[in-house]
Amino acid sequence: MSPPYRVLLHNDNYNKREYVVQVLMKVIPGMTLDNAVNIMQEAHYNGLSVVIICAQADAEDHCMQLRGNGLLSSIEPASGGC
């Protein structure tokens, strides 16, 4: 079992908030509208938000899908527990 990774969403000045919410719901399994809105708002106001914590391979896949839809995303080890 690999250690968990965080998928991070970074704020940008290009994508509309509604589009970010749509992409999150499309890319992340089980993402609800409320969760997507909260993640988008946190990234908008704080510059960064955690999208999901999952296995490294899944985190890399989610990150690439977010990037493929024009969103700024990265991953990092989820050290210190979930």
mmCIF file of the N, C-alpha and C atoms, coordinates in Angstrom:
data_MODEL
# 
_entry.id   MODEL 
# 
loop_
_atom_site.group_PDB 
_atom_site.id 
_atom_site.type_symbol 
_atom_site.label_atom_id 
_atom_site.label_alt_id 
_atom_site.label_comp_id 
_atom_site.label_asym_id 
_atom_site.label_entity_id 
_atom_site.label_seq_id 
_atom_site.pdbx_PDB_ins_code 
_atom_site.Cartn_x 
_atom_site.Cartn_y 
_atom_site.Cartn_z 
_atom_site.occupancy 
_atom_site.B_iso_or_equiv 
_atom_site.pdbx_formal_charge 
_atom_site.auth_seq_id 
_atom_site.auth_comp_id 
_atom_site.auth_asym_id 
_atom_site.auth_atom_id 
_atom_site.pdbx_PDB_model_num 
ATOM 1   N N  . MET A 1 1  ? 0.850   -1.200 0.000   1.00 0.00 ? 1  MET A N  1 
ATOM 2   C CA . MET A 1 1  ? 0.000   0.000  0.000   1.00 0.00 ? 1  MET A CA 1 
ATOM 3   C C  . MET A 1 1  ? 0.883   1.247  0.000   1.00 0.00 ? 1  MET A C  1 
ATOM 4   N N  . SER A 1 2  ? 0.714   2.081  -0.978  1.00 0.00 ? 2  SER A N  1 
ATOM 5   C CA . SER A 1 2  ? 1.528   3.288  -1.076  1.00 0.00 ? 2  SER A CA 1 
ATOM 6   C C  . SER A 1 2  ? 0.972   4.373  -0.155  1.00 0.00 ? 2  SER A C  1 
ATOM 7   N N  . PRO A 1 3  ? 1.843   5.295  0.274   1.00 0.00 ? 3  PRO A N  1 
ATOM 8   C CA . PRO A 1 3  ? 1.368   6.381  1.134   1.00 0.00 ? 3  PRO A CA 1 
ATOM 9   C C  . PRO A 1 3  ? 0.394   7.288  0.380   1.00 0.00 ? 3  PRO A C  1 
ATOM 10  N N  . PRO A 1 4  ? -0.549  7.913  1.085   1.00 0.00 ? 4  PRO A N  1 
ATOM 11  C CA . PRO A 1 4  ? -1.538  8.762  0.402   1.00 0.00 ? 4  PRO A CA 1 
ATOM 12  C C  . PRO A 1 4  ? -0.924  10.056 -0.128  1.00 0.00 ? 4  PRO A C  1 
ATOM 13  N N  . TYR A 1 5  ? -1.541  10.575 -1.159  1.00 0.00 ? 5  TYR A N  1 
ATOM 14  C CA . TYR A 1 5  ? -1.138  11.840 -1.779  1.00 0.00 ? 5  TYR A CA 1 
ATOM 15  C C  . TYR A 1 5  ? -2.327  12.784 -1.834  1.00 0.00 ? 5  TYR A C  1 
ATOM 16  N N  . ARG A 1 6  ? -2.027  14.073 -1.714  1.00 0.00 ? 6  ARG A N  1 
ATOM 17  C CA . ARG A 1 6  ? -3.047  15.109 -1.885  1.00 0.00 ? 6  ARG A CA 1 
ATOM 18  C C  . ARG A 1 6  ? -3.025  15.592 -3.332  1.00 0.00 ? 6  ARG A C  1 
ATOM 19  N N  . VAL A 1 7  ? -4.213  15.769 -3.904  1.00 0.00 ? 7  VAL A N  1 
ATOM 20  C CA . VAL A 1 7  ? -4.346  16.463 -5.185  1.00 0.00 ? 7  VAL A CA 1 
ATOM 21  C C  . VAL A 1 7  ? -4.730  17.896 -4.841  1.00 0.00 ? 7  VAL A C  1 
ATOM 22  N N  . LEU A 1 8  ? -3.938  18.845 -5.315  1.00 0.00 ? 8  LEU A N  1 
ATOM 23  C CA . LEU A 1 8  ? -4.144  20.256 -4.991  1.00 0.00 ? 8  LEU A CA 1 
ATOM 24  C C  . LEU A 1 8  ? -4.642  21.026 -6.212  1.00 0.00 ? 8  LEU A C  1 
ATOM 25  N N  . LEU A 1 9  ? -5.610  21.895 -5.980  1.00 0.00 ? 9  LEU A N  1 
ATOM 26  C CA . LEU A 1 9  ? -6.110  22.808 -7.003  1.00 0.00 ? 9  LEU A CA 1 
ATOM 27  C C  . LEU A 1 9  ? -5.563  24.192 -6.699  1.00 0.00 ? 9  LEU A C  1 
ATOM 28  N N  . HIS A 1 10 ? -4.932  24.815 -7.691  1.00 0.00 ? 10 HIS A N  1 
ATOM 29  C CA . HIS A 1 10 ? -4.369  26.152 -7.538  1.00 0.00 ? 10 HIS A CA 1 
ATOM 30  C C  . HIS A 1 10 ? -5.301  27.158 -8.205  1.00 0.00 ? 10 HIS A C  1 
ATOM 31  N N  . ASN A 1 11 ? -5.430  28.322 -7.595  1.00 0.00 ? 11 ASN A N  1 
ATOM 32  C CA . ASN A 1 11 ? -6.237  29.378 -8.205  1.00 0.00 ? 11 ASN A CA 1 
ATOM 33  C C  . ASN A 1 11 ? -5.559  29.878 -9.479  1.00 0.00 ? 11 ASN A C  1 
ATOM 34  N N  . ASP A 1 12 ? -6.356  30.270 -10.440 1.00 0.00 ? 12 ASP A N  1 
ATOM 35  C CA . ASP A 1 12 ? -5.823  30.906 -11.649 1.00 0.00 ? 12 ASP A CA 1 
ATOM 36  C C  . ASP A 1 12 ? -6.722  32.080 -12.014 1.00 0.00 ? 12 ASP A C  1 
ATOM 37  N N  . ASN A 1 13 ? -6.264  32.876 -12.930 1.00 0.00 ? 13 ASN A N  1 
ATOM 38  C CA . ASN A 1 13 ? -7.028  34.046 -13.359 1.00 0.00 ? 13 ASN A CA 1 
ATOM 39  C C  . ASN A 1 13 ? -7.688  33.831 -14.714 1.00 0.00 ? 13 ASN A C  1 
ATOM 40  N N  . TYR A 1 14 ? -7.821  32.571 -15.115 1.00 0.00 ? 14 TYR A N  1 
ATOM 41  C CA . TYR A 1 14 ? -8.306  32.280 -16.461 1.00 0.00 ? 14 TYR A CA 1 
ATOM 42  C C  . TYR A 1 14 ? -9.681  31.623 -16.475 1.00 0.00 ? 14 TYR A C  1 
ATOM 43  N N  . ASN A 1 15 ? -9.896  30.654 -15.599 1.00 0.00 ? 15 ASN A N  1 
ATOM 44  C CA . ASN A 1 15 ? -11.123 29.860 -15.656 1.00 0.00 ? 15 ASN A CA 1 
ATOM 45  C C  . ASN A 1 15 ? -12.220 30.451 -14.778 1.00 0.00 ? 15 ASN A C  1 
ATOM 46  N N  . LYS A 1 16 ? -13.438 30.423 -15.308 1.00 0.00 ? 16 LYS A N  1 
ATOM 47  C CA . LYS A 1 16 ? -14.585 30.880 -14.537 1.00 0.00 ? 16 LYS A CA 1 
ATOM 48  C C  . LYS A 1 16 ? -14.876 29.871 -13.423 1.00 0.00 ? 16 LYS A C  1 
ATOM 49  N N  . ARG A 1 17 ? -15.432 30.357 -12.346 1.00 0.00 ? 17 ARG A N  1 
ATOM 50  C CA . ARG A 1 17 ? -15.707 29.504 -11.193 1.00 0.00 ? 17 ARG A CA 1 
ATOM 51  C C  . ARG A 1 17 ? -16.631 28.343 -11.551 1.00 0.00 ? 17 ARG A C  1 
ATOM 52  N N  . GLU A 1 18 ? -17.637 28.617 -12.353 1.00 0.00 ? 18 GLU A N  1 
ATOM 53  C CA . GLU A 1 18 ? -18.586 27.569 -12.739 1.00 0.00 ? 18 GLU A CA 1 
ATOM 54  C C  . GLU A 1 18 ? -17.884 26.445 -13.509 1.00 0.00 ? 18 GLU A C  1 
ATOM 55  N N  . TYR A 1 19 ? -16.933 26.825 -14.364 1.00 0.00 ? 19 TYR A N  1 
ATOM 56  C CA . TYR A 1 19 ? -16.186 25.829 -15.136 1.00 0.00 ? 19 TYR A CA 1 
ATOM 57  C C  . TYR A 1 19 ? -15.346 24.947 -14.216 1.00 0.00 ? 19 TYR A C  1 
ATOM 58  N N  . VAL A 1 20 ? -14.697 25.553 -13.226 1.00 0.00 ? 20 VAL A N  1 
ATOM 59  C CA . VAL A 1 20 ? -13.883 24.792 -12.280 1.00 0.00 ? 20 VAL A CA 1 
ATOM 60  C C  . VAL A 1 20 ? -14.752 23.754 -11.561 1.00 0.00 ? 20 VAL A C  1 
ATOM 61  N N  . VAL A 1 21 ? -15.938 24.164 -11.126 1.00 0.00 ? 21 VAL A N  1 
ATOM 62  C CA . VAL A 1 21 ? -16.859 23.253 -10.444 1.00 0.00 ? 21 VAL A CA 1 
ATOM 63  C C  . VAL A 1 21 ? -17.242 22.105 -11.377 1.00 0.00 ? 21 VAL A C  1 
ATOM 64  N N  . GLN A 1 22 ? -17.554 22.413 -12.628 1.00 0.00 ? 22 GLN A N  1 
ATOM 65  C CA . GLN A 1 22 ? -17.936 21.373 -13.599 1.00 0.00 ? 22 GLN A CA 1 
ATOM 66  C C  . GLN A 1 22 ? -16.801 20.371 -13.803 1.00 0.00 ? 22 GLN A C  1 
ATOM 67  N N  . VAL A 1 23 ? -15.577 20.859 -13.938 1.00 0.00 ? 23 VAL A N  1 
ATOM 68  C CA . VAL A 1 23 ? -14.427 19.972 -14.157 1.00 0.00 ? 23 VAL A CA 1 
ATOM 69  C C  . VAL A 1 23 ? -14.208 19.083 -12.932 1.00 0.00 ? 23 VAL A C  1 
ATOM 70  N N  . LEU A 1 24 ? -14.272 19.648 -11.749 1.00 0.00 ? 24 LEU A N  1 
ATOM 71  C CA . LEU A 1 24 ? -14.094 18.845 -10.538 1.00 0.00 ? 24 LEU A CA 1 
ATOM 72  C C  . LEU A 1 24 ? -15.113 17.718 -10.480 1.00 0.00 ? 24 LEU A C  1 
ATOM 73  N N  . MET A 1 25 ? -16.368 18.019 -10.791 1.00 0.00 ? 25 MET A N  1 
ATOM 74  C CA . MET A 1 25 ? -17.417 16.998 -10.745 1.00 0.00 ? 25 MET A CA 1 
ATOM 75  C C  . MET A 1 25 ? -17.229 15.943 -11.834 1.00 0.00 ? 25 MET A C  1 
ATOM 76  N N  . LYS A 1 26 ? -16.666 16.347 -12.964 1.00 0.00 ? 26 LYS A N  1 
ATOM 77  C CA . LYS A 1 26 ? -16.440 15.408 -14.072 1.00 0.00 ? 26 LYS A CA 1 
ATOM 78  C C  . LYS A 1 26 ? -15.245 14.492 -13.799 1.00 0.00 ? 26 LYS A C  1 
ATOM 79  N N  . VAL A 1 27 ? -14.191 15.031 -13.202 1.00 0.00 ? 27 VAL A N  1 
ATOM 80  C CA . VAL A 1 27 ? -12.913 14.328 -13.083 1.00 0.00 ? 27 VAL A CA 1 
ATOM 81  C C  . VAL A 1 27 ? -12.797 13.490 -11.804 1.00 0.00 ? 27 VAL A C  1 
ATOM 82  N N  . ILE A 1 28 ? -13.334 13.986 -10.705 1.00 0.00 ? 28 ILE A N  1 
ATOM 83  C CA . ILE A 1 28 ? -13.138 13.327 -9.409  1.00 0.00 ? 28 ILE A CA 1 
ATOM 84  C C  . ILE A 1 28 ? -14.337 12.429 -9.098  1.00 0.00 ? 28 ILE A C  1 
ATOM 85  N N  . PRO A 1 29 ? -14.101 11.114 -8.931  1.00 0.00 ? 29 PRO A N  1 
ATOM 86  C CA . PRO A 1 29 ? -15.208 10.186 -8.652  1.00 0.00 ? 29 PRO A CA 1 
ATOM 87  C C  . PRO A 1 29 ? -15.949 10.561 -7.371  1.00 0.00 ? 29 PRO A C  1 
ATOM 88  N N  . GLY A 1 30 ? -17.268 10.600 -7.440  1.00 0.00 ? 30 GLY A N  1 
ATOM 89  C CA . GLY A 1 30 ? -18.089 10.869 -6.269  1.00 0.00 ? 30 GLY A CA 1 
ATOM 90  C C  . GLY A 1 30 ? -18.136 12.324 -5.828  1.00 0.00 ? 30 GLY A C  1 
ATOM 91  N N  . MET A 1 31 ? -17.556 13.223 -6.613  1.00 0.00 ? 31 MET A N  1 
ATOM 92  C CA . MET A 1 31 ? -17.541 14.649 -6.249  1.00 0.00 ? 31 MET A CA 1 
ATOM 93  C C  . MET A 1 31 ? -18.949 15.222 -6.356  1.00 0.00 ? 31 MET A C  1 
ATOM 94  N N  . THR A 1 32 ? -19.431 15.798 -5.256  1.00 0.00 ? 32 THR A N  1 
ATOM 95  C CA . THR A 1 32 ? -20.757 16.419 -5.259  1.00 0.00 ? 32 THR A CA 1 
ATOM 96  C C  . THR A 1 32 ? -20.643 17.892 -5.634  1.00 0.00 ? 32 THR A C  1 
ATOM 97  N N  . LEU A 1 33 ? -21.764 18.482 -5.980  1.00 0.00 ? 33 LEU A N  1 
ATOM 98  C CA . LEU A 1 33 ? -21.786 19.905 -6.310  1.00 0.00 ? 33 LEU A CA 1 
ATOM 99  C C  . LEU A 1 33 ? -21.317 20.736 -5.121  1.00 0.00 ? 33 LEU A C  1 
ATOM 100 N N  . ASP A 1 34 ? -21.818 20.415 -3.927  1.00 0.00 ? 34 ASP A N  1 
ATOM 101 C CA . ASP A 1 34 ? -21.428 21.186 -2.740  1.00 0.00 ? 34 ASP A CA 1 
ATOM 102 C C  . ASP A 1 34 ? -19.924 21.103 -2.485  1.00 0.00 ? 34 ASP A C  1 
ATOM 103 N N  . ASN A 1 35 ? -19.361 19.896 -2.576  1.00 0.00 ? 35 ASN A N  1 
ATOM 104 C CA . ASN A 1 35 ? -17.920 19.742 -2.362  1.00 0.00 ? 35 ASN A CA 1 
ATOM 105 C C  . ASN A 1 35 ? -17.126 20.488 -3.419  1.00 0.00 ? 35 ASN A C  1 
ATOM 106 N N  . ALA A 1 36 ? -17.549 20.401 -4.680  1.00 0.00 ? 36 ALA A N  1 
ATOM 107 C CA . ALA A 1 36 ? -16.840 21.077 -5.763  1.00 0.00 ? 36 ALA A CA 1 
ATOM 108 C C  . ALA A 1 36 ? -16.858 22.591 -5.568  1.00 0.00 ? 36 ALA A C  1 
ATOM 109 N N  . VAL A 1 37 ? -18.007 23.131 -5.154  1.00 0.00 ? 37 VAL A N  1 
ATOM 110 C CA . VAL A 1 37 ? -18.112 24.576 -4.910  1.00 0.00 ? 37 VAL A CA 1 
ATOM 111 C C  . VAL A 1 37 ? -17.190 24.977 -3.763  1.00 0.00 ? 37 VAL A C  1 
ATOM 112 N N  . ASN A 1 38 ? -17.175 24.191 -2.693  1.00 0.00 ? 38 ASN A N  1 
ATOM 113 C CA . ASN A 1 38 ? -16.313 24.508 -1.547  1.00 0.00 ? 38 ASN A CA 1 
ATOM 114 C C  . ASN A 1 38 ? -14.839 24.478 -1.928  1.00 0.00 ? 38 ASN A C  1 
ATOM 115 N N  . ILE A 1 39 ? -14.429 23.483 -2.710  1.00 0.00 ? 39 ILE A N  1 
ATOM 116 C CA . ILE A 1 39 ? -13.031 23.381 -3.158  1.00 0.00 ? 39 ILE A CA 1 
ATOM 117 C C  . ILE A 1 39 ? -12.672 24.569 -4.039  1.00 0.00 ? 39 ILE A C  1 
ATOM 118 N N  . MET A 1 40 ? -13.553 24.895 -4.974  1.00 0.00 ? 40 MET A N  1 
ATOM 119 C CA . MET A 1 40 ? -13.314 26.032 -5.870  1.00 0.00 ? 40 MET A CA 1 
ATOM 120 C C  . MET A 1 40 ? -13.182 27.321 -5.071  1.00 0.00 ? 40 MET A C  1 
ATOM 121 N N  . GLN A 1 41 ? -14.081 27.536 -4.098  1.00 0.00 ? 41 GLN A N  1 
ATOM 122 C CA . GLN A 1 41 ? -14.042 28.777 -3.314  1.00 0.00 ? 41 GLN A CA 1 
ATOM 123 C C  . GLN A 1 41 ? -12.774 28.863 -2.465  1.00 0.00 ? 41 GLN A C  1 
ATOM 124 N N  . GLU A 1 42 ? -12.371 27.745 -1.877  1.00 0.00 ? 42 GLU A N  1 
ATOM 125 C CA . GLU A 1 42 ? -11.144 27.754 -1.076  1.00 0.00 ? 42 GLU A CA 1 
ATOM 126 C C  . GLU A 1 42 ? -9.936  28.099 -1.942  1.00 0.00 ? 42 GLU A C  1 
ATOM 127 N N  . ALA A 1 43 ? -9.857  27.511 -3.136  1.00 0.00 ? 43 ALA A N  1 
ATOM 128 C CA . ALA A 1 43 ? -8.750  27.831 -4.042  1.00 0.00 ? 43 ALA A CA 1 
ATOM 129 C C  . ALA A 1 43 ? -8.813  29.296 -4.469  1.00 0.00 ? 43 ALA A C  1 
ATOM 130 N N  . HIS A 1 44 ? -10.013 29.787 -4.721  1.00 0.00 ? 44 HIS A N  1 
ATOM 131 C CA . HIS A 1 44 ? -10.176 31.171 -5.170  1.00 0.00 ? 44 HIS A CA 1 
ATOM 132 C C  . HIS A 1 44 ? -9.711  32.156 -4.103  1.00 0.00 ? 44 HIS A C  1 
ATOM 133 N N  . TYR A 1 45 ? -10.104 31.913 -2.859  1.00 0.00 ? 45 TYR A N  1 
ATOM 134 C CA . TYR A 1 45 ? -9.802  32.868 -1.791  1.00 0.00 ? 45 TYR A CA 1 
ATOM 135 C C  . TYR A 1 45 ? -8.439  32.650 -1.138  1.00 0.00 ? 45 TYR A C  1 
ATOM 136 N N  . ASN A 1 46 ? -7.967  31.394 -1.096  1.00 0.00 ? 46 ASN A N  1 
ATOM 137 C CA . ASN A 1 46 ? -6.702  31.090 -0.409  1.00 0.00 ? 46 ASN A CA 1 
ATOM 138 C C  . ASN A 1 46 ? -5.566  30.754 -1.364  1.00 0.00 ? 46 ASN A C  1 
ATOM 139 N N  . GLY A 1 47 ? -5.882  30.625 -2.655  1.00 0.00 ? 47 GLY A N  1 
ATOM 140 C CA . GLY A 1 47 ? -4.856  30.327 -3.643  1.00 0.00 ? 47 GLY A CA 1 
ATOM 141 C C  . GLY A 1 47 ? -4.617  28.846 -3.867  1.00 0.00 ? 47 GLY A C  1 
ATOM 142 N N  . LEU A 1 48 ? -5.168  28.006 -2.970  1.00 0.00 ? 48 LEU A N  1 
ATOM 143 C CA . LEU A 1 48 ? -4.892  26.574 -3.029  1.00 0.00 ? 48 LEU A CA 1 
ATOM 144 C C  . LEU A 1 48 ? -5.961  25.833 -2.238  1.00 0.00 ? 48 LEU A C  1 
ATOM 145 N N  . SER A 1 49 ? -6.337  24.641 -2.709  1.00 0.00 ? 49 SER A N  1 
ATOM 146 C CA . SER A 1 49 ? -7.234  23.791 -1.915  1.00 0.00 ? 49 SER A CA 1 
ATOM 147 C C  . SER A 1 49 ? -6.942  22.329 -2.208  1.00 0.00 ? 49 SER A C  1 
ATOM 148 N N  . VAL A 1 50 ? -7.238  21.485 -1.230  1.00 0.00 ? 50 VAL A N  1 
ATOM 149 C CA . VAL A 1 50 ? -7.078  20.044 -1.391  1.00 0.00 ? 50 VAL A CA 1 
ATOM 150 C C  . VAL A 1 50 ? -8.339  19.503 -2.067  1.00 0.00 ? 50 VAL A C  1 
ATOM 151 N N  . VAL A 1 51 ? -8.156  18.816 -3.192  1.00 0.00 ? 51 VAL A N  1 
ATOM 152 C CA . VAL A 1 51 ? -9.280  18.248 -3.934  1.00 0.00 ? 51 VAL A CA 1 
ATOM 153 C C  . VAL A 1 51 ? -9.643  16.883 -3.379  1.00 0.00 ? 51 VAL A C  1 
ATOM 154 N N  . ILE A 1 52 ? -8.630  16.026 -3.218  1.00 0.00 ? 52 ILE A N  1 
ATOM 155 C CA . ILE A 1 52 ? -8.856  14.659 -2.757  1.00 0.00 ? 52 ILE A CA 1 
ATOM 156 C C  . ILE A 1 52 ? -7.540  14.115 -2.222  1.00 0.00 ? 52 ILE A C  1 
ATOM 157 N N  . ILE A 1 53 ? -7.635  13.162 -1.312  1.00 0.00 ? 53 ILE A N  1 
ATOM 158 C CA . ILE A 1 53 ? -6.460  12.443 -0.821  1.00 0.00 ? 53 ILE A CA 1 
ATOM 159 C C  . ILE A 1 53 ? -6.648  10.988 -1.222  1.00 0.00 ? 53 ILE A C  1 
ATOM 160 N N  . CYS A 1 54 ? -5.650  10.439 -1.932  1.00 0.00 ? 54 CYS A N  1 
ATOM 161 C CA . CYS A 1 54 ? -5.789  9.087  -2.472  1.00 0.00 ? 54 CYS A CA 1 
ATOM 162 C C  . CYS A 1 54 ? -4.404  8.504  -2.746  1.00 0.00 ? 54 CYS A C  1 
ATOM 163 N N  . ALA A 1 55 ? -4.384  7.302  -3.302  1.00 0.00 ? 55 ALA A N  1 
ATOM 164 C CA . ALA A 1 55 ? -3.123  6.647  -3.658  1.00 0.00 ? 55 ALA A CA 1 
ATOM 165 C C  . ALA A 1 55 ? -2.371  7.482  -4.702  1.00 0.00 ? 55 ALA A C  1 
ATOM 166 N N  . GLN A 1 56 ? -1.050  7.353  -4.730  1.00 0.00 ? 56 GLN A N  1 
ATOM 167 C CA . GLN A 1 56 ? -0.224  8.163  -5.629  1.00 0.00 ? 56 GLN A CA 1 
ATOM 168 C C  . GLN A 1 56 ? -0.642  8.015  -7.092  1.00 0.00 ? 56 GLN A C  1 
ATOM 169 N N  . ALA A 1 57 ? -0.875  6.791  -7.545  1.00 0.00 ? 57 ALA A N  1 
ATOM 170 C CA . ALA A 1 57 ? -1.244  6.574  -8.949  1.00 0.00 ? 57 ALA A CA 1 
ATOM 171 C C  . ALA A 1 57 ? -2.551  7.279  -9.284  1.00 0.00 ? 57 ALA A C  1 
ATOM 172 N N  . ASP A 1 58 ? -3.527  7.190  -8.389  1.00 0.00 ? 58 ASP A N  1 
ATOM 173 C CA . ASP A 1 58 ? -4.801  7.876  -8.612  1.00 0.00 ? 58 ASP A CA 1 
ATOM 174 C C  . ASP A 1 58 ? -4.613  9.385  -8.564  1.00 0.00 ? 58 ASP A C  1 
ATOM 175 N N  . ALA A 1 59 ? -3.795  9.864  -7.617  1.00 0.00 ? 59 ALA A N  1 
ATOM 176 C CA . ALA A 1 59 ? -3.540  11.299 -7.509  1.00 0.00 ? 59 ALA A CA 1 
ATOM 177 C C  . ALA A 1 59 ? -2.911  11.833 -8.794  1.00 0.00 ? 59 ALA A C  1 
ATOM 178 N N  . GLU A 1 60 ? -1.942  11.091 -9.339  1.00 0.00 ? 60 GLU A N  1 
ATOM 179 C CA . GLU A 1 60 ? -1.302  11.512 -10.595 1.00 0.00 ? 60 GLU A CA 1 
ATOM 180 C C  . GLU A 1 60 ? -2.318  11.558 -11.729 1.00 0.00 ? 60 GLU A C  1 
ATOM 181 N N  . ASP A 1 61 ? -3.196  10.568 -11.780 1.00 0.00 ? 61 ASP A N  1 
ATOM 182 C CA . ASP A 1 61 ? -4.226  10.517 -12.820 1.00 0.00 ? 61 ASP A CA 1 
ATOM 183 C C  . ASP A 1 61 ? -5.193  11.693 -12.687 1.00 0.00 ? 61 ASP A C  1 
ATOM 184 N N  . HIS A 1 62 ? -5.684  11.940 -11.463 1.00 0.00 ? 62 HIS A N  1 
ATOM 185 C CA . HIS A 1 62 ? -6.605  13.066 -11.252 1.00 0.00 ? 62 HIS A CA 1 
ATOM 186 C C  . HIS A 1 62 ? -5.941  14.389 -11.606 1.00 0.00 ? 62 HIS A C  1 
ATOM 187 N N  . CYS A 1 63 ? -4.691  14.548 -11.209 1.00 0.00 ? 63 CYS A N  1 
ATOM 188 C CA . CYS A 1 63 ? -3.954  15.776 -11.494 1.00 0.00 ? 63 CYS A CA 1 
ATOM 189 C C  . CYS A 1 63 ? -3.840  16.004 -13.006 1.00 0.00 ? 63 CYS A C  1 
ATOM 190 N N  . MET A 1 64 ? -3.500  14.944 -13.729 1.00 0.00 ? 64 MET A N  1 
ATOM 191 C CA . MET A 1 64 ? -3.359  15.069 -15.184 1.00 0.00 ? 64 MET A CA 1 
ATOM 192 C C  . MET A 1 64 ? -4.709  15.383 -15.844 1.00 0.00 ? 64 MET A C  1 
ATOM 193 N N  . GLN A 1 65 ? -5.778  14.796 -15.337 1.00 0.00 ? 65 GLN A N  1 
ATOM 194 C CA . GLN A 1 65 ? -7.106  15.087 -15.894 1.00 0.00 ? 65 GLN A CA 1 
ATOM 195 C C  . GLN A 1 65 ? -7.509  16.539 -15.631 1.00 0.00 ? 65 GLN A C  1 
ATOM 196 N N  . LEU A 1 66 ? -7.218  17.033 -14.429 1.00 0.00 ? 66 LEU A N  1 
ATOM 197 C CA . LEU A 1 66 ? -7.519  18.433 -14.128 1.00 0.00 ? 66 LEU A CA 1 
ATOM 198 C C  . LEU A 1 66 ? -6.721  19.350 -15.049 1.00 0.00 ? 66 LEU A C  1 
ATOM 199 N N  . ARG A 1 67 ? -5.426  19.049 -15.202 1.00 0.00 ? 67 ARG A N  1 
ATOM 200 C CA . ARG A 1 67 ? -4.582  19.846 -16.102 1.00 0.00 ? 67 ARG A CA 1 
ATOM 201 C C  . ARG A 1 67 ? -5.075  19.764 -17.540 1.00 0.00 ? 67 ARG A C  1 
ATOM 202 N N  . GLY A 1 68 ? -5.511  18.567 -17.940 1.00 0.00 ? 68 GLY A N  1 
ATOM 203 C CA . GLY A 1 68 ? -6.019  18.381 -19.297 1.00 0.00 ? 68 GLY A CA 1 
ATOM 204 C C  . GLY A 1 68 ? -7.257  19.203 -19.582 1.00 0.00 ? 68 GLY A C  1 
ATOM 205 N N  . ASN A 1 69 ? -7.966  19.599 -18.523 1.00 0.00 ? 69 ASN A N  1 
ATOM 206 C CA . ASN A 1 69 ? -9.138  20.455 -18.654 1.00 0.00 ? 69 ASN A CA 1 
ATOM 207 C C  . ASN A 1 69 ? -8.810  21.921 -18.367 1.00 0.00 ? 69 ASN A C  1 
ATOM 208 N N  . GLY A 1 70 ? -7.511  22.242 -18.305 1.00 0.00 ? 70 GLY A N  1 
ATOM 209 C CA . GLY A 1 70 ? -7.088  23.630 -18.185 1.00 0.00 ? 70 GLY A CA 1 
ATOM 210 C C  . GLY A 1 70 ? -6.971  24.173 -16.776 1.00 0.00 ? 70 GLY A C  1 
ATOM 211 N N  . LEU A 1 71 ? -7.043  23.297 -15.754 1.00 0.00 ? 71 LEU A N  1 
ATOM 212 C CA . LEU A 1 71 ? -6.915  23.773 -14.385 1.00 0.00 ? 71 LEU A CA 1 
ATOM 213 C C  . LEU A 1 71 ? -5.484  23.576 -13.891 1.00 0.00 ? 71 LEU A C  1 
ATOM 214 N N  . LEU A 1 72 ? -5.050  24.434 -12.993 1.00 0.00 ? 72 LEU A N  1 
ATOM 215 C CA . LEU A 1 72 ? -3.731  24.306 -12.395 1.00 0.00 ? 72 LEU A CA 1 
ATOM 216 C C  . LEU A 1 72 ? -3.828  23.333 -11.240 1.00 0.00 ? 72 LEU A C  1 
ATOM 217 N N  . SER A 1 73 ? -3.044  22.264 -11.288 1.00 0.00 ? 73 SER A N  1 
ATOM 218 C CA . SER A 1 73 ? -3.126  21.222 -10.285 1.00 0.00 ? 73 SER A CA 1 
ATOM 219 C C  . SER A 1 73 ? -1.746  20.648 -10.022 1.00 0.00 ? 73 SER A C  1 
ATOM 220 N N  . SER A 1 74 ? -1.560  20.123 -8.804  1.00 0.00 ? 74 SER A N  1 
ATOM 221 C CA . SER A 1 74 ? -0.319  19.443 -8.445  1.00 0.00 ? 74 SER A CA 1 
ATOM 222 C C  . SER A 1 74 ? -0.657  18.382 -7.406  1.00 0.00 ? 74 SER A C  1 
ATOM 223 N N  . ILE A 1 75 ? 0.343   17.559 -7.078  1.00 0.00 ? 75 ILE A N  1 
ATOM 224 C CA . ILE A 1 75 ? 0.167   16.575 -6.016  1.00 0.00 ? 75 ILE A CA 1 
ATOM 225 C C  . ILE A 1 75 ? 1.313   16.701 -5.035  1.00 0.00 ? 75 ILE A C  1 
ATOM 226 N N  . GLU A 1 76 ? 1.077   16.233 -3.805  1.00 0.00 ? 76 GLU A N  1 
ATOM 227 C CA . GLU A 1 76 ? 2.120   16.197 -2.782  1.00 0.00 ? 76 GLU A CA 1 
ATOM 228 C C  . GLU A 1 76 ? 1.799   15.058 -1.819  1.00 0.00 ? 76 GLU A C  1 
ATOM 229 N N  . PRO A 1 77 ? 2.805   14.513 -1.168  1.00 0.00 ? 77 PRO A N  1 
ATOM 230 C CA . PRO A 1 77 ? 2.536   13.468 -0.168  1.00 0.00 ? 77 PRO A CA 1 
ATOM 231 C C  . PRO A 1 77 ? 1.643   14.023 0.938   1.00 0.00 ? 77 PRO A C  1 
ATOM 232 N N  . ALA A 1 78 ? 0.705   13.222 1.364   1.00 0.00 ? 78 ALA A N  1 
ATOM 233 C CA . ALA A 1 78 ? -0.202  13.632 2.452   1.00 0.00 ? 78 ALA A CA 1 
ATOM 234 C C  . ALA A 1 78 ? 0.399   13.193 3.773   1.00 0.00 ? 78 ALA A C  1 
ATOM 235 N N  . SER A 1 79 ? 1.529   13.776 4.130   1.00 0.00 ? 79 SER A N  1 
ATOM 236 C CA . SER A 1 79 ? 2.217   13.399 5.363   1.00 0.00 ? 79 SER A CA 1 
ATOM 237 C C  . SER A 1 79 ? 1.442   13.917 6.567   1.00 0.00 ? 79 SER A C  1 
ATOM 238 N N  . GLY A 1 80 ? 1.614   13.244 7.686   1.00 0.00 ? 80 GLY A N  1 
ATOM 239 C CA . GLY A 1 80 ? 0.936   13.671 8.899   1.00 0.00 ? 80 GLY A CA 1 
ATOM 240 C C  . GLY A 1 80 ? -0.480  13.161 8.989   1.00 0.00 ? 80 GLY A C  1 
ATOM 241 N N  . GLY A 1 81 ? -0.815  12.151 8.213   1.00 0.00 ? 81 GLY A N  1 
ATOM 242 C CA . GLY A 1 81 ? -2.150  11.565 8.288   1.00 0.00 ? 81 GLY A CA 1 
ATOM 243 C C  . GLY A 1 81 ? -3.147  12.262 7.394   1.00 0.00 ? 81 GLY A C  1 
ATOM 244 N N  . CYS A 1 82 ? -4.337  11.706 7.342   1.00 0.00 ? 82 CYS A N  1 
ATOM 245 C CA . CYS A 1 82 ? -5.400  12.223 6.462   1.00 0.00 ? 82 CYS A CA 1 
ATOM 246 C C  . CYS A 1 82 ? -6.390  13.034 7.280   1.00 0.00 ? 82 CYS A C  1 
# 
